[in-house]
Amino acid sequence: MEEELEERELEEGEEEGKMTLIEHLEELRRRILISLATALVFTIGAYFFAGDIIEILRKPLGEPLKILSPTEAFVINIKVALFAGVYLALPLIFYEL
């Protein structure tokens, strides 16, 4: 009787550790969405400091940056914020993936 209970517990324990392909894909999707949401939040936060970050990066040049098109200043702010946001979110992204 005890042997049957032990065997049943072992079988149940084996089943708990197994996931189907769909469950794996759902878990992957959840982790990717968390990573993207975290990167988005940090990117939005970094956008407010993009000017300061650009100034820090510009100091070694010793001269002002040249803007060649009307939208370039805005695009540079977006790019700096995106890179800073992803950089700040990397610890969580690595943890999730």
Summary of the structure (lengths in Angstrom):
residues: 97
radius of gyration: 24.3
end to end distance: 43.8
largest distance: 84.1
contacts: 219
relative contact order: 0.15
helix: 82%
strand: 0%
